[in-house]
Amino acid sequence: MKKYDNFCAALKNLKELFSYEEPYNTVVLTGLVGLYENCFEQAWKMMKELLEDSGYAESATGSPRQILKTAYKANMIRNETMWLQALQARNNVSHSYNELIALSIVRQTKASYYDMFCRLKDEVETNWL
């Protein structure tokens, strides 16, 4: 499945985040935020496709928020609150020129979001493919 493969590739790239430590220069910080954004985008698009394939009518919307809520109801994801926070972080990527916002996204990804994506991968492999 192409969207699953895209997500796995993005997650593999996101692991590079742990190769860098603060303080980050501007280029590295921007790149790390981009890795997060790409992984989040691939994750919700994969969820959308899997939910559609499984007959969840709510997934017909193009809204990432609705996809996350539906994925939670379908037990694809376990922590709806964290995923909605990750969505907010993704929405803040457009402000990553602001160093504090960019640092926050990278720190949250290292602390929580990377593991969240890994749990999604495990769940999909176990119950959705």
C-alpha angles and dihedrals in degrees: 000000000000098000091050090049090049091051092049091050091049091048091050089052091047090060086071085075088082092058091071131065133192135302093060124190116233095260094050093045092050091048093050091051088050091053089053093048093050093049093049092049093050091046098055093041090053090049090051093053094046092048092048091049089051093052102255103154092194089068092068089087117090092224116119089206092056091046091053092048091049092046089053092051089048091051092241089124125029104198110055093173093056092047091051089050088050088052089053089050089051089051088052093055089091086066094050089116081080103084094211092055092045092049091049092054093049093046093048090048092052093044101042121344099066091056089044090057091047091053089051091052091051092047093049093048092048102042113009110045 
